[in-house]
Amino acid sequence: MTGSITVDDVYQELKKLEEKMVTREDIEALIDTVEILSNPKTMEALRKSDKDIEKGRVKEVTSVEDMLSEL
């Protein structure tokens, strides 16, 4: 006699598959990352921002008014 498969067995296998699945959000995040990494102007701006942070050239913004006052 062969072993029977229960609904719980199927459910557990589906949960294992779900853990390995790529979601739409994962794919969108990957596309966004590739677009950023592929844009030389964006990458240069990020490098400059990193240098500013390293050198302490930052200002804490705690409100929209703070941000607008910088414009």
DSSP file (Angstrom, degrees, kcal/mol; ACC not computed):
  #  RESIDUE AA STRUCTURE BP1 BP2  ACC     N-H-->O    O-->H-N    N-H-->O    O-->H-N    TCO  KAPPA ALPHA  PHI   PSI    X-CA   Y-CA   Z-CA
    1    1 A M              0   0    0      0, 0.0     2,-0.2     0, 0.0     0, 0.0   0.000 360.0 360.0 360.0 136.0    0.0    0.0    0.0
    2    2 A T        -     0   0    0      1,-0.1     2,-0.1     0, 0.0     0, 0.0  -0.497 360.0 -98.8 -84.6 155.0    1.3    3.4   -0.9
    3    3 A G        -     0   0    0     -2,-0.2     2,-0.3     1,-0.1    -1,-0.1  -0.389  37.5-123.7 -70.5 148.9    1.5    6.3    1.6
    4    4 A S        -     0   0    0     -2,-0.1     2,-0.5     1,-0.0    -1,-0.1  -0.647  13.0-134.8 -94.4 152.5   -1.2    8.8    1.5
    5    5 A I        -     0   0    0     -2,-0.3     2,-0.2     4,-0.0    -1,-0.0  -0.909  20.9-152.8-107.1 128.9   -0.6   12.5    1.1
    6    6 A T     >  -     0   0    0     -2,-0.5     4,-1.9     1,-0.1     5,-0.2  -0.522  29.0-111.5 -96.6 166.0   -2.5   14.8    3.4
    7    7 A V  H  > S+     0   0    0      1,-0.2     4,-2.6     2,-0.2     5,-0.1   0.871 121.2  56.0 -60.3 -37.0   -3.6   18.4    2.8
    8    8 A D  H  > S+     0   0    0      2,-0.2     4,-2.7     1,-0.2    -1,-0.2   0.880 103.7  53.4 -64.7 -38.0   -1.1   19.4    5.5
    9    9 A D  H  > S+     0   0    0      2,-0.2     4,-2.1     1,-0.2    -1,-0.2   0.933 111.3  45.6 -60.5 -46.0    1.7   17.7    3.5
   10   10 A V  H  X S+     0   0    0     -4,-1.9     4,-2.5     1,-0.2    -2,-0.2   0.917 112.4  51.8 -63.3 -43.8    0.7   19.7    0.4
   11   11 A Y  H  X S+     0   0    0     -4,-2.6     4,-2.3     1,-0.2    -2,-0.2   0.921 108.9  49.9 -59.3 -45.7    0.5   22.9    2.5
   12   12 A Q  H  X S+     0   0    0     -4,-2.7     4,-1.8     1,-0.2    -1,-0.2   0.888 111.0  49.2 -63.2 -40.0    4.0   22.3    3.9
   13   13 A E  H  X S+     0   0    0     -4,-2.1     4,-2.0     2,-0.2    -1,-0.2   0.898 110.3  50.9 -65.9 -40.2    5.5   21.8    0.5
   14   14 A L  H  X S+     0   0    0     -4,-2.5     4,-2.6     1,-0.2    -2,-0.2   0.884 107.7  53.2 -64.3 -38.0    3.8   24.9   -0.8
   15   15 A K  H  X S+     0   0    0     -4,-2.3     4,-1.8     2,-0.2    -1,-0.2   0.887 107.5  51.6 -63.3 -39.1    5.2   26.9    2.1
   16   16 A K  H  X S+     0   0    0     -4,-1.8     4,-0.8     2,-0.2    -2,-0.2   0.914 111.6  46.8 -63.3 -42.9    8.7   25.6    1.2
   17   17 A L  H >X S+     0   0    0     -4,-2.0     3,-0.9     1,-0.2     4,-0.8   0.910 108.6  55.4 -63.9 -42.6    8.2   26.8   -2.4
   18   18 A E  H >< S+     0   0    0     -4,-2.6     3,-0.8     1,-0.3    -1,-0.2   0.874 101.6  57.6 -60.0 -38.1    6.9   30.1   -1.2
   19   19 A E  H 3< S+     0   0    0     -4,-1.8    -1,-0.3     1,-0.2    -2,-0.2   0.786 110.7  43.8 -63.1 -27.4   10.0   30.8    0.8
   20   20 A K  H << S+     0   0    0     -3,-0.9    -1,-0.2    -4,-0.8    -2,-0.2   0.531  91.6 109.5 -95.3  -7.7   12.1   30.4   -2.3
   21   21 A M    <<  -     0   0    0     -4,-0.8     2,-0.5    -3,-0.8    -3,-0.0  -0.365  66.4-128.8 -74.0 147.4   10.0   32.4   -4.6
   22   22 A V        -     0   0    0     -2,-0.1     2,-0.2     4,-0.0    -1,-0.1  -0.822  27.3-142.9 -91.5 131.6   11.0   35.8   -5.9
   23   23 A T     >  -     0   0    0     -2,-0.5     4,-2.0     1,-0.1     5,-0.2  -0.480  22.8-111.6 -92.7 165.5    8.3   38.4   -5.4
   24   24 A R  H  > S+     0   0    0      1,-0.2     4,-2.6     2,-0.2     5,-0.2   0.887 121.0  55.1 -59.1 -39.6    7.2   41.3   -7.6
   25   25 A E  H  > S+     0   0    0      1,-0.2     4,-2.4     2,-0.2    -1,-0.2   0.885 105.4  52.3 -63.0 -38.6    8.7   43.7   -5.0
   26   26 A D  H  > S+     0   0    0      2,-0.2     4,-2.1     1,-0.2    -1,-0.2   0.922 111.4  46.4 -61.3 -44.3   12.1   41.8   -5.2
   27   27 A I  H  X S+     0   0    0     -4,-2.0     4,-2.5     2,-0.2    -2,-0.2   0.911 112.2  50.0 -66.8 -42.6   12.1   42.2   -9.0
   28   28 A E  H  X S+     0   0    0     -4,-2.6     4,-2.5     1,-0.2    -1,-0.2   0.902 110.8  49.9 -62.8 -40.6   11.2   45.9   -8.9
   29   29 A A  H  X S+     0   0    0     -4,-2.4     4,-2.3     2,-0.2    -1,-0.2   0.897 110.6  50.2 -64.5 -39.9   13.9   46.5   -6.3
   30   30 A L  H  X S+     0   0    0     -4,-2.1     4,-2.5     2,-0.2    -2,-0.2   0.915 110.5  49.1 -64.3 -43.1   16.4   44.7   -8.5
   31   31 A I  H  X S+     0   0    0     -4,-2.5     4,-2.5     2,-0.2    -2,-0.2   0.923 110.8  50.5 -61.9 -44.5   15.4   46.8  -11.5
   32   32 A D  H  X S+     0   0    0     -4,-2.5     4,-2.4     1,-0.2    -2,-0.2   0.915 110.7  49.8 -59.2 -43.5   15.7   50.0   -9.5
   33   33 A T  H  X S+     0   0    0     -4,-2.3     4,-2.9     1,-0.2     5,-0.2   0.921 110.7  48.6 -62.2 -45.4   19.2   49.0   -8.4
   34   34 A V  H  X S+     0   0    0     -4,-2.5     4,-1.7     1,-0.2    -1,-0.2   0.907 110.8  51.4 -62.8 -41.3   20.3   48.2  -11.9
   35   35 A E  H  X S+     0   0    0     -4,-2.5     4,-0.5     2,-0.2    -1,-0.2   0.918 112.6  45.7 -62.2 -43.3   19.0   51.6  -13.1
   36   36 A I  H >< S+     0   0    0     -4,-2.4     3,-1.3     1,-0.2     7,-0.3   0.946 114.0  47.5 -63.8 -48.9   20.8   53.4  -10.4
   37   37 A L  H 3< S+     0   0    0     -4,-2.9    -1,-0.2     1,-0.3    -2,-0.2   0.759 110.7  53.6 -65.6 -23.9   24.1   51.6  -10.9
   38   38 A S  H 3< S+     0   0    0     -4,-1.7    -1,-0.3    -5,-0.2    -2,-0.2   0.533  90.9  84.7 -88.0  -7.1   23.8   52.1  -14.7
   39   39 A N    <X  -     0   0    0     -3,-1.3     4,-2.4    -4,-0.5     5,-0.2  -0.843  60.3-164.8-102.6 106.6   23.4   55.9  -14.4
   40   40 A P  H  > S+     0   0    0      0, 0.0     4,-2.3     0, 0.0     5,-0.2   0.857  88.7  52.5 -58.8 -37.7   26.8   57.6  -14.2
   41   41 A K  H  > S+     0   0    0      2,-0.2     4,-2.2     1,-0.2     5,-0.2   0.916 110.8  46.9 -65.8 -42.2   25.3   60.9  -13.0
   42   42 A T  H  > S+     0   0    0      2,-0.2     4,-2.3     1,-0.2    -1,-0.2   0.919 112.2  50.0 -64.8 -43.1   23.4   59.2  -10.2
   43   43 A M  H  X S+     0   0    0     -4,-2.4     4,-2.3    -7,-0.3    -2,-0.2   0.890 110.3  50.2 -64.3 -39.1   26.5   57.2   -9.1
   44   44 A E  H  X S+     0   0    0     -4,-2.3     4,-2.5     2,-0.2    -1,-0.2   0.914 109.7  51.1 -65.1 -41.9   28.6   60.4   -9.0
   45   45 A A  H  X S+     0   0    0     -4,-2.2     4,-2.3     1,-0.2    -2,-0.2   0.898 110.2  49.8 -61.4 -40.1   26.0   62.2   -6.9
   46   46 A L  H  X S+     0   0    0     -4,-2.3     4,-2.4     2,-0.2    -2,-0.2   0.904 109.9  50.3 -65.4 -40.9   26.0   59.2   -4.5
   47   47 A R  H  X S+     0   0    0     -4,-2.3     4,-2.1     2,-0.2    -2,-0.2   0.918 111.2  48.8 -62.7 -42.8   29.8   59.3   -4.3
   48   48 A K  H  X S+     0   0    0     -4,-2.5     4,-2.3     1,-0.2    -2,-0.2   0.898 110.6  51.2 -63.5 -40.1   29.7   63.0   -3.5
   49   49 A S  H  X S+     0   0    0     -4,-2.3     4,-2.4     2,-0.2    -2,-0.2   0.912 108.0  52.0 -62.7 -42.6   27.1   62.5   -0.9
   50   50 A D  H  X S+     0   0    0     -4,-2.4     4,-2.5     1,-0.2    -1,-0.2   0.904 109.9  49.5 -60.0 -41.4   29.2   59.8    0.8
   51   51 A K  H  X S+     0   0    0     -4,-2.1     4,-2.1     2,-0.2     6,-0.2   0.906 109.4  51.8 -65.2 -41.4   32.2   62.2    0.9
   52   52 A D  H  <>S+     0   0    0     -4,-2.3     5,-2.7     1,-0.2     4,-0.3   0.920 111.1  47.6 -59.9 -43.7   30.0   64.9    2.4
   53   53 A I  H ><5S+     0   0    0     -4,-2.4     3,-1.3     1,-0.2    -2,-0.2   0.927 110.6  51.5 -63.8 -45.2   28.8   62.5    5.1
   54   54 A E  H 3<5S+     0   0    0     -4,-2.5    -1,-0.2     1,-0.3    -2,-0.2   0.864 112.4  46.4 -59.3 -37.1   32.4   61.3    5.8
   55   55 A K  T 3<5S-     0   0    0     -4,-2.1    -1,-0.3    -5,-0.1    -2,-0.2   0.400 117.3-112.6 -89.2   2.7   33.5   65.0    6.2
   56   56 A G  T < 5 +     0   0    0     -3,-1.3     2,-2.0    -4,-0.3    -3,-0.2   0.640  67.7 145.0  79.3  13.6   30.6   65.9    8.4
   57   57 A R      < +     0   0    0     -5,-2.7     2,-0.3    -6,-0.2    -1,-0.2  -0.508  36.5 115.2 -86.0  71.5   29.0   68.2    5.9
   58   58 A V        -     0   0    0     -2,-2.0     2,-0.4    -5,-0.1    -5,-0.0  -0.929  49.3-155.4-135.9 159.0   25.5   67.3    6.9
   59   59 A K        -     0   0    0     -2,-0.3     2,-0.4     2,-0.0    -2,-0.0  -0.995  23.0-123.9-137.5 131.4   22.5   69.1    8.4
   60   60 A E        -     0   0    0     -2,-0.4     2,-0.6     2,-0.0    -2,-0.0  -0.590  22.2-159.6 -76.5 130.7   19.7   67.4   10.3
   61   61 A V        +     0   0    0     -2,-0.4     3,-0.1     1,-0.1    -1,-0.0  -0.955  18.4 169.8-112.6 121.3   16.3   68.1    8.9
   62   62 A T        +     0   0    0     -2,-0.6     2,-0.3     1,-0.1    -1,-0.1   0.473  63.2  21.6-111.2  -4.3   13.4   67.6   11.3
   63   63 A S  S  > S-     0   0    0      1,-0.1     4,-1.7     0, 0.0    -1,-0.1  -0.976  76.4-107.7-154.9 167.0   10.6   69.1    9.4
   64   64 A V  H  > S+     0   0    0     -2,-0.3     4,-2.8     1,-0.2     5,-0.2   0.868 119.3  58.5 -64.5 -36.7    9.4   70.1    5.9
   65   65 A E  H  > S+     0   0    0      1,-0.2     4,-2.1     2,-0.2    -1,-0.2   0.906 103.4  52.0 -60.9 -41.8    9.9   73.7    7.0
   66   66 A D  H  > S+     0   0    0      1,-0.2     4,-0.6     2,-0.2    -1,-0.2   0.919 111.8  46.8 -58.4 -43.9   13.6   73.0    7.7
   67   67 A M  H >< S+     0   0    0     -4,-1.7     3,-1.0     1,-0.2     4,-0.4   0.923 112.3  48.7 -65.6 -44.6   14.0   71.5    4.2
   68   68 A L  H >< S+     0   0    0     -4,-2.8     3,-1.2     1,-0.3    -1,-0.2   0.819 102.4  62.4 -67.0 -30.3   12.2   74.3    2.5
   69   69 A S  H 3< S+     0   0    0     -4,-2.1    -1,-0.3     1,-0.3    -2,-0.2   0.730  97.5  59.6 -68.6 -19.2   14.3   76.9    4.3
   70   70 A E  T <<        0   0    0     -3,-1.0    -1,-0.3    -4,-0.6    -2,-0.2   0.632 360.0 360.0 -80.8 -14.8   17.4   75.5    2.6
   71   71 A L    <         0   0    0     -3,-1.2    -1,-0.2    -4,-0.4    -2,-0.2   0.473 360.0 360.0 -80.4 360.0   16.0   76.2   -0.9
